[in-house]
Amino acid sequence: MTAKPNTHPCIESAWQAHRGELRGFLLRHSGDRDAADDLLQGVYTKAVAHRANFCQLDYPRAWLFRVAHHQWIDQQRRARRWTGEETPEIAFEPQTATPVESLVDCINRALPGCAPDDADIIQRCDLEGMRQADYATHHDLSLPATKARLRRARQRLGERLIERCDIIFDEQGLICCHSAHRG
């Protein structure tokens, strides 16, 4: 399946870059080439239908995988293989970007709602790349205290991100995808 000439370049580019891995993802979970191709067509159709928003996405790959995941779940419901009582087991493809890189917009929205000390250490160490030892020196803290403070701040920020960004984790506990534009 190739992109149609009348689609937006952003859709064509994302589709060409991720079509193969999306098909593999759907094939592994559906177990059937025809079903995977039908689901893949549904993902493409959704991208075209949402072209205005799609072209504004920071991470179209994550959006495509999220839609593929939902297409697969819908197929399971239609086939009555899944009752909705439990989420079917599904392994997501890990993102190539690190979690901090892929969540930067959501982090920037969530950080101001964090405690000032949490926001400061995350901003300096995680987002600006300051070494923890330098942070400790500048804030008159020991290195172990800085590491503990950063770990706790990350945990609290992580809880906010899960709430605010619809984060989906893969079976290894790594972030697969998220909703970049949720409030």
Secondary structure, 3 states (H helix, E strand, C coil): CCCCCCCCHHHHHHHHHHHHHHHHHHHHHHCCHHHHHHHHHHHHHHHHHCHHHHCCCCCHHHHHHHHHHHHHHHHHHHCCCCCCCCCCCCCCCCCCCCHHHHCHHHHHHHHHHCCHHHHHHHHHHHHCCCCHHHHHHHCCCCHHHHHHHHHHHHHHHHHHHHHHHCCEECCCCCEEECCCCCC
